[in-house]
Structure formats: structure tokens, C-alpha cells
Amino acid sequence: MLDQKKPLWTMSEEKRERTPLHRFIHWCEARHGNKFSDYDAFYSWSIREREKFWSAIWDFCGVTGEPGETVLANGDDMLAARFFPEAGLNFAENLLSHAGEGSQEALIFRGEDKVRYSWTWDRLRCEVSKLQQAFRAIGLGEGDRVAAMMPNMPETIACMLATASLGAIWSSCSPDFGEQGVLDRFGQIEPRLFIACDGYWYNGKQQDVSAKLKAVAATLGAPVIVVPYAGDAAALAVSLENGRNYPDVTAAYQEKPLEFARLPFSHPLYILFSSGTTGIPKCIVHSAGGTLLQHLKEHRLHCGVEPGERLFYFTTCGWMMWNWLVSGLAVGATLCLYDGSPFAPDGNILFDFARDERFAVFGTSAKYIDAVRKSGLVPKESHDLSSLRLMTSTGSPLSPEGFSFVYEGIKDDIHLASISGGTDIVSCFVLGNPLKPVWKGEIQGPGLGLAVDIWNDEGEPLRGEKGELVCTRAFPSMPIMFWNDPDKSKYRAAYFERFDNVWCHGDFAEWTDHCGLVIHGRSDATLNPGGVRIGTAEIYNQVEQMEEVSEAICIGQDWQDDVRVVLFVRLADGLSLDDELAKAIRTRIRTGATPRHVPAKVIQVADIPRTKSGKIVELAVRDIVHGRPVKNREALANPDALKLYENLAELGT
């Protein structure tokens, strides 16, 4: 545990009193006649009185719809629990009904340094209206699936909103997915409509998708809408058997008042996919009501987003953070969208975007923060970031050095929120809290209304020790099902096999002295040398501080009736791993972590495999090293990187 004398940041009392979270707590006190001694007392109330808490979220955040009389049915049974079982609402209606003035910007888009444009709220509503009519004309309705292979651009959001307005189900991936990766996902859900771009920009280069699009479209057999971006959409649409050009689709209709299907709280909204690195991706189905309520809580209270503020997250449409970002429309935020490389043409581009559009919230990944740190950039010296009040980080644990760099290199007075949750809940279990201090290397705490704890293997709560992150009571954004899993056997196996009636998330974590948390990595990738559980993040936190090491991936290898730690490193340009550097790496780990963390083998590699959302894939590397097949290489952004490890199946002594 880190020895910390004082926090990195604390919000002033004056600012705390103006936060939506502070106002919400007092609103709940007045509504229910309570008096909460502090935030922790309020959090405990949100767990103990779930019906009152989630009803308060509905009313305070102004959900459009009818909540019904019952807030929670079967609340003690995680799999049978139902929130707002009598409610009627529409997700798209909520994202469009709390908007700002029609002429204000709703969406601001940049595609690297190649494309820039924005849409007003009026333009967004108009586009959704035309798409809604077009989708209805082809017979799209409740429960039908719409699949999209799209960049993070305004047209994608408009198509999603039109889909949700009809009660259809949206699923998306980014256009850099390989053909088999797209089919592994969308082939399972049999979409009625397929939407794709004509190309995209990455690292300054135009990327052609025409061959892939034709192959995917032929297999799916659904009508295709081709969206212009970085190619010839009209020609590509003509070349498809049932293809149409997006501008032609919308030009065929005049704007008219939007119509929204009011549907049950648990009506399916999104199908998201697991990473698929150990088999075909699981199709995780999320509800409209659960997604809306959980995102409203996170945006409005934990992030403090106010109407009109500029909200940004660096994400693709294949990562659940895109779904999270889009929900910012429900609080009237202006979304800032970016597609492409975050270093094209150079590492300043996202900070240029933040400066020019005056971001209030800058969301990104821990890997990006570390990459900026290692690049030598100091944005607080080169950019006016005075509007920026919150920076969020997810995708992997943010190292203590990453925390320090945000304050030393990006902004002194900023709320830094390391957040963690995932595709499984389309939201966060643990995240930021503007009312509490930020401590180096720590996530501030669990989300309101979520009964998060850390347990040992016997199901006993832990304090000051590492264990499994669990949630002991039902919450609204649990998946409603997995697709093609009628008896919920896959669903049960994914979350409830470890502990009866308790969600086991698969993260290895521990509580801190400040009631915060540290995530030590995925528990299924936990190392066990000598029977002692070690989180891989603890090793990364040490080696990735070294200027010589650009990136690392660590696995446990079965060895001589035990497990030994094997560390693969990608070094800075021009460097080679010699005995001296290997010794320096081991010394850094021994002094910064413990002797048990020191790897038995340190091996240089040219690349490290990762998913499309940038997460390194420890399990895939572990399988390769043990001579086991990796079942779904199409899930990787750089599958060829695995070849570097195939010859290392026998690592010697």
C-alpha cells in the first residue's frame, strides 16, 4: 500500500456545495426526512434503501416516462430482480428531451486532422426523424437488431437514436475490426439492418473497407446503409446487392415530429460483446431503463455534468465507453467526438481539441495517459485547459505515476477519476466522487446504489487484503440476458458461479485506508507464484515507469509444479534487452513491489497483443506460451503480434 501523507487534490468547499451530487444529497434529505452525517452515510443509505434511492435518481434526473408504482421486485434474488417493472420509457426520447436550445451544438466531431464538423440539437433531431421514418419503412420494429460498423461520428449517434426510438436493438463495432471479427459478433444476432462507413482515417492514412464490407454484407444478408466518411459511399452502395447511400436515405424524407415507443424498463437497448479472446464473443444484452438510470447517475452525480458542458471520451464504437459517452445527451451535454489515432498528426491533437472546444470532461485510457507522459509532452504548459475540471481514466488500472503526471503535466486543479466497471454492466462499479479527495493510485470509491465489496475465496469480506471484487445486491444495469442463452446458463457461469447469488466481477482488488480501491488486474490473470496471489498491475506500475520500457505484459507460466512469473517487455526505440537492463527491471520490481513480484524470465518482444479497445490480452499470451490455441484472434487489434510468442512456448530454464 502506498504511504501517503496528503491527497493529490481536494475540491474547495464552495465548489463542493455547487455540485449536483451535493444538491442531490440535500434533495434526498428533504424528500425522506433524513440527515446524513457525511457522504459515506449517504452511500450506505443508497444500498440499504435501494427503492428510495433509485426512485430519487429517476425524479432528480428528470427521466421522461412513467415509473409505475413498484421500484423493485424480487430484490433479494440477483437473477430474478426487476427494477421499475411497471415503468414505460424510451431511451432515445430521454436523450433528446433534455437538450439545450435548438441552435446550440449537440455534437462536435473531429476525424484526426482530416475532418471537422458539428451538429446542432435541431440538426440531430432532424436527422433522427428522417432515419426513424426510413427505418420504419423497411419494417424495423421492436426487438429487431441493427448492427453498425462505424467510426465515432455524429451519423452513428443519429442511427442509434433512431433505432432506439422504435424499440429496436443497437449493436456496434469499429471499422478496424477484421471480417471474421465482425461476423463473430453480428452473425450471432442476425441484424435486420447493417450500417457501415465507406472508409476511415487512421494515423493520417485513408483506410479502405470496401472488400471487407462487401464480404460481411453478403454473409449477413441484411440491407446496408453506407455512410460517407473517407471513401466513395455512393459507389460502394451501388456495388452492394441491397445497399443505399446514407444521404439518399435521409433525403427521401422531410422532418416531422419524432415518435417514441414507450416500452418496459427492461426492454433490450444494446447488445455489447465480450472481448472474445478465449472464444466466440458473448452477446451481452442491456436494458434501456437500466442503462439510462445508471448513466444518468454517473454523468450527473459522480461526474457532475451540467447541461451545456462539453463532454469528451476517447473511444471507438466497439468499446462500451462509446455507449457511456452517448448518454451524456440525456443531461443536455454537448458531446465531443473523435475518431482515429490519438497521436495523428502528433500527441497534441486531443489537447488541441480540448483547448479549442473547451472540454469540461476529458475521458481517456490509462495507457493514453502513460503514453503522453513518456512522450515528454507537458500539456499544461502548451495548452489553455482552464475549462477542464474532470479527467477520467479507464481501460486498465491507472498507475500511481499516471496519477502524479496528470497533476504535474496536465493540470494542477483537476478532479482525476480513475474508473472501473466494464462491458458486463455498461457502466462502472467504482469511480470518481467530487466530494472526496483524490489519493495517488486509488479509485475514490464505489458507485452509489452498488453494494460493492471485496471477498476472499470463502466469501468473507476483506479489509487490507487483496481479493475478488463483488456486488452483493441487484442493481439496474445488470444485463437482462445473453443472446442465444435461453436458460441463462452462460449468464450464471459468467457472474454467479463463484459465489451464490452474488455478482463476481473478475477483478482482483483491495480496499484502501481512505475507503477507496485499488484494482490489481483481472483475477483470471492473477499470478500465483508459491501460492501467493499477485496482481499484474503491480508489476506494470513499476516497469512502465522506466524510460527504457515502453510497454509490458506479464503472465504466470506453469513450471515445475508451481507458477513462475514471465515478463515480456517492449522497449523504447533502438534499445535491446541485455543482462544489465534485465537486472535493472528486476531491481525496480523488487524495490517497488515485493520480491515475490520479480519475474523469473524477462523477454523482449517487438509488440504486445491488445483488444480493439486497447486492453492487453494476458490470457491469450498465457495460452500461447502453454501451447494452447487462442480461439478468437479476430478479437485483437494486432493479431499478428501473437506470432511473436508462439516460438516461446518452451522458454527454457
Buried (B, 14 or more C-beta within 10 A) or exposed (E): EEEBEEEBBBBEEEBBEEBBBBBBBEBBBEEEEBEBEEBEEBBEBBBEBBEBBBBBBBEBBBBBBEBEEEBBEEBEEBBEBBBBBBBBBBBBBBBBBBBBEEEBBBBBBBBBBBBEEBBBBBBBBBBBBBBBBBBBEBEBEEEBBBBBBBBBBBBBBBBBBBBBBBBBBBBBBBBBBBBBBBBBBBBBBBBBBBBBBBBBBBEEBEBBBBEBBBBBBEEBEBBBBBBBBBBBBBEBBEBBEEBBBBBBBBEEBEBEEBEBBBBBBBBBBBBBBBBBBBEBBBBBBBBBBBBBBBBBBBBBBBBBBBEBBBBBBBBBBBBBBBBBBBBBBBBBBBBBBBBBBBBBEEBBBBBBBBBBBBBBBBBBBBBBBBBBBBEEBBBBEEBEBEBBBBBBBBBBBBBBBBBBBBBBBBBEEBBBBBBBBBBBBBBBBBBBBBBBBBBBBBBBBBBBBBBBBBBEEEBEEBEEEBBBBBBBBBBBBBBBBBBEBEEBEBBBEBBBEBBEEBBBBBBBBBBBEBBBBBBBBBBEBBBEBEEEBBBBBBBBBBBBBBEEBBBBBBBBBEBEEEBBBBBBBBBEEEBEBEEEBBEBBBEBBBEBBEEBBBBBBBBBBEBBBBBBBBBBBBBBBBBBBEEEEBBBBBBBBBBEBBEBBEEBEEEEE
